[in-house]
């Protein structure tokens, strides 16, 4: 392992030298480590410090992966004071040294991943969790091809008098839209400059951004990231994409949010994951003339469905995440599947036989991409290894048909409990990771639940 590390270190230093020769104006580099919630942590260093980062790494405490969404350490995880808040080296991810156009020509960014001092992957880093599953597919001669679709809202930088988000005023009309209007070209025109800059910045960072479209909510958008035969890279792209969207939005005087449900009566924002599998000859093993695929695709789908309830805590990581799960909102409420049906949890999109794939439609835009894709791949692996048979596919309205399957967990505490008690997911993700994640999220839940909301005063103060 140490020999491989030294080889990669030399290649990465050469990569950095080549990047800096093309971008001589760069003076500082943002070192980015996504935490358990996908929030970017790290440090800004002068460019002269880069050689040390590549040889020794950036030292950060393991408690980076024990932080709740507010940045507080959940001490019960054991990664805080119990181990002296010990530092670990965070090493660069190849190919992630990129310019940051929205911050100016002097700033670049570099993604890192945490290791133990002996260069073993740190168990709490979600990127390593995904990497371990990728390796299990490789052992079977398979490579996952992954594409991530992310939805987000643009909101005004000024909140309402009650402190809530509100849509930004249209630069064309000056009005705030409060309507549902999917694929609206007028809405697209109103932010065409912002969306163009997002796509251009994605290209500058090597993020394969594709189609941009107006979604259901007011100033809600989706930009599709194209598929790549590397699950880790697909998630690296998603992390970069979120930072790009937020940074470019601020340059245009608005904020971007990947909050799952910013408005009570409007659509939530989701993350859809498309997955197919290539064999060692580069052929799609799901290739089938049948709309719902061949036996291998169906076993993979069956595994995703069988593990879905146990992994809801990864797809819906906080209290707001569960606000999305409402009938007829294009968010599945049961572990169902079918072809060309956006009401099911696992869809087989319309495609040619050679492009046959599975689309996971459960997660919110607030999910950590590495954990989301890890859970999807874990489910697929489970179905394939166990030879599971897929249940009958669902046709028509998934929200009105009587179903024999249990609904997915519909609250945060229940989802955490399902993951914590799942022998299957402990076997696939490891006891250490499941213990860490469940402890972290329970600590965050307890803190959230202790707060008294304005709605509680409005409903209960006077009558009682």
Secondary structure, DSSP 8 states (H G I E B T S, - for coil): -HHHHHHHHHHHHHHHHHHHHH-TT--EEEEEEE-TTS-EEEEEEEGGGHHHHHHH-EEEEGGGGGB-TTS-B-GGGSSSGGGTT-EEEEEE-TT--EE-GGG-TTEEEEEEEEB-TTS-B-TT-HHHHHHHHHHHHHHTT-EEEEEEEEEEEEEESS--TTS---B-B-TTT--B--S--TT-HHHHHHTHHHHHHHHHHHHHTT--EEEEEE-SSTTEEEEEE--BS-HHHHHHHHHHHHHHHHHHHHHTTEEEE--S-SSTTS---BEEEEEEEE-TTS-BTT--SSTT--HHHHHHHHHHHHHTGGGHHHHS-STGGGGG--TTSS--SB--EEES-TTSSEEE-S--GGG--EEE---BTTS-HHHHHHHHHHHHHHHHHHT--------S-TTTS--SS-B---SHHHHHHHHHT-HHHHHHH-HHHHHHHHHHHHHHHHHHHTS--HHHIIIIITT-
